[in-house]
Structures are given as C-alpha cells and as structure tokens.
Amino acid sequence: MVAYNFDKIVERKNTNCVKYDILNNIFGNDQLKPMWVADMDFETPEFVIEDIKRRLEHKILAYSIFPEEFFTSITNWLKRQHNWQIHKEQIVASQGVVPALASCILAFTNPGDKIIIQTPVYFPFSSSILNNGRQINNNKLRYENQEYSIDFENLEKIIDSRTKMFILCNPHNPVGRVWRRDELQKIADICLKNNILIISDEIHADLVMPEHKHIPMASLSEEIANITITTYSASKTFNLSGLSTAFAIITNPKLRQAFYNKLDDIHIAGSNVIGTVATISAFTHGEEWHKQLITYLHNNYLFVKKYFENNIDCIKIANLQGTYLLWLDCNALKMNDDELARFFIHEIGLGLNSGISFGAGGSGFMRMNIALPLSELILAVEKINCKIFDKIKNIL
Ligand SMILES: Cc1ncc(COP(=O)(O)O)c(C=O)c1O
C-alpha cells in the first residue's frame, strides 16, 4: 500500500496562487502565513497528475465533451462513499459549485423572491442571492457549548409566500457541522410543506471526520430527492479547485432540464478538458488517498484542539465534524472585528478569514484552514500562543 506524504512542504508563492500571491491585496501585509481560502497545501495526488500528463500527450486541448467515464466515476464514488445510488442521467456538469448555485437562483426564483440561508455561512451564498436581486431569509444558526444547531422554530417563522428556495451547506462551512439525518429530515419536511426548493451544497461531503457520517439530503427519500438539487465536486477533497469542474445531481427531470437550460443560456455548460480528466481520476483511483487524507486532517484537528485547550484556552474551537476549516471563537479576547483581524494579521502574522465575513453570528470568530503539513501548523499555533498572552494579560 502506498503511504502518501502529507508532510511535504510545497512552495506555493509566485505560482499565481490565490492563497499566497494576493496577500497584500487581501490583508495589507504579504509577510503572513496564509490559512484562509479553502484549498489545501498538499500536492494534488500523483495519480491525478499522471492521468493529466497522459492526456497532455495528445497535444490538442480544444473543445471537449464529458465522456461516459465522467458520469460513471461519479455514480460509483457516491455509491461507495455515501451508499447513495444515483443514475448517470441525473448528473449535470457545471464550471464550479458557485456557478451552479447562482444558476439555480436564476433558474428557479424571480427577482424579489426570498431564499433561506443559515449564517454564518460560506459568503458566496449571500452574494449570489443579493447580486441577482433576490432577498435573503436568514435562519441564523444557534451556538452553544462549542456546537452549532438549527433553529427550527425560527425557520418556520421566517417563511412566507415569497420564500422559494433553501440553500443548505452540508457539511457546513465555516462552523464544521455535518448535519444528522433527523436534522435533514426536519429541514426537508418544512420545505416540502411550504413548496421550497432545496439546494444542498455538498462540496465538503468527502471531508468528514472519522466518527461522523455525511448523509446526502437527496438520499433521504424519493419525495425529498424530487425537490432537491445537490451540488458537488472532487475539487475540495483532491485539491483541484483551479480546474473549475463540478456538477449537480438532479433527480427531478423538469428541474434538471430547467437547470441545464440556464447553464446553456449563459454559455457555461461546456467542459474543462483537464478538469474532466482530473475528476475521473480522483473518483476512480482516490479511495486510499482519501482515507489517508482524512486521517491526516483529523490528526491536525486533534493536535490544534489539544494545543488550544492546554495553552490558549481563551480561544474556543467549535467541534469539527466536517471540512478542514476550524472556527475559532475569539469573543473572550474582547476585541471588535477590526481589532481582531488586525491582531491576527499584524501581530500574530497569520492570514485567517474574519468570522464576520460569513454573516450574522460570525462576529468575534476567525476561520482557520488546517489543511497543511503538521510541522507548519505547529508553527502557526505557536505564533498565536506567543502573542496571545500579551494581549489577554490586560483583560484578565
Ligand atoms: C460550501 C462551498 N461551496 C462552494 C465552494 C466553491 O466551489 P467552486 O470553487 O466549485 O465554485 C466552496 C469553497 O470553499 C465552499 O466552501
């Protein structure tokens, strides 16, 4: 069995990389260890690189189609990983999950309609809604004892006749929840009762910590599958996000056709020749790599959790069930969001996402990406530890 090397440090600076090469624009400081945007500092797996190289031997990268294998590699992966049986005809490829979400908003709602999200949540949910002239119906998550839950009472209250869609994040970026079956069932029951379409963004489905299990919303029942569009990609799990290749799974043929028509209308239904090869390769050969990745990420999480409990207990970490994004509760530092951001950037020297950018409920939090070699992660938490004492001694 191959032992994959997640300890390897790869220089990413000066590679036109979002995470490392625009630090000055984003943070006003380019001397930071970046732990923000959701990609990994691990090399894309060698078997994917080899398959891409093989494809490059045919030296034409012109317009291409999605081969049969693209669809079967997805159906096989979903069956093996999530015991979810779908048919290949139910898959519609897209040039990214966010383009698919925005296309759903355009295809299935009208300007002025309300769309439910649950903040704090991945910020393009809000911007895709607002930029397209729709309204946000926010069902803010509840936070208690370092764990998030859904406020079902409020959810029923905020729904009115203009509420047409629910964009669910499962697993939930940035709070790290993997929604349980009973929670998903409750959401679905409310949506069925109120004629609300569910868009279930499951891009983090394969990044679930060992003691948890991802349940695809559409796998709950035929009736629920009928009102659900699932968005998915190999990009997060196999570090392929620069290849702009994702897909939606849509059981209901009417919804599927309408979704495809929208992609076609705005000319984003085409394929990325390399992204297609990479997706097939990842889902076909990626099982062992994926297993070892999860073990590594889980170990990183346990390390940070213990380190914070022992050394930095004024910052609490929300329990991580899924994703590689830690949600740090910094409220005890008693700083406002600007001060907190400045503290991390200019005093500690780390580039994290400010919690407030994820919407209501994010104030006082920071999001830290832990998909990096453990040796680098140790340096990062030591940097926090070094600076935190000076900061808190004034408020103790
Ligand atoms: C919940 C969620 N959806 C979508 C995306 C991005 O998807 P894509 O790059 O395919 O548009 C991310 C990236 O962090 C994410 O966290």
The ligand as a Tripos MOL2 file, in Angstrom:
@<TRIPOS>MOLECULE
LIG
   16    16     1     0     0
SMALL
NO_CHARGES

@<TRIPOS>ATOM
      1 C1        -19.6000   25.4360    0.6910 C.3       1 LIG1
      2 C2        -18.7920   25.7590   -0.5180 C.ar      1 LIG1
      3 N1        -19.3710   25.7540   -1.7270 N.ar      1 LIG1
      4 C3        -18.6710   26.0430   -2.8560 C.ar      1 LIG1
      5 C4        -17.3260   26.3580   -2.7920 C.ar      1 LIG1
      6 C5        -16.5700   26.6990   -4.0350 C.3       1 LIG1
      7 O1        -16.9380   25.9340   -5.1100 O.3       1 LIG1
      8 P1        -16.3940   26.2100   -6.5640 P.3       1 LIG1
      9 O2        -14.9440   26.5870   -6.4440 O.co2     1 LIG1
     10 O3        -16.5930   24.9050   -7.2730 O.co2     1 LIG1
     11 O4        -17.2250   27.2990   -7.1530 O.co2     1 LIG1
     12 C6        -16.6830   26.3760   -1.5450 C.ar      1 LIG1
     13 C7        -15.2740   26.7520   -1.4490 C.2       1 LIG1
     14 O5        -14.7420   26.9960   -0.3990 O.2       1 LIG1
     15 C8        -17.4340   26.0560   -0.3880 C.ar      1 LIG1
     16 O6        -16.8760   26.0490    0.8240 O.3       1 LIG1
@<TRIPOS>BOND
     1     1     2 1
     2     2     3 ar
     3     2    15 ar
     4     3     4 ar
     5     4     5 ar
     6     5     6 1
     7     5    12 ar
     8     6     7 1
     9     7     8 1
    10     8     9 2
    11     8    10 1
    12     8    11 1
    13    12    13 1
    14    12    15 ar
    15    13    14 2
    16    15    16 1
@<TRIPOS>SUBSTRUCTURE
     1 LIG1         1 GROUP 0 **** ****
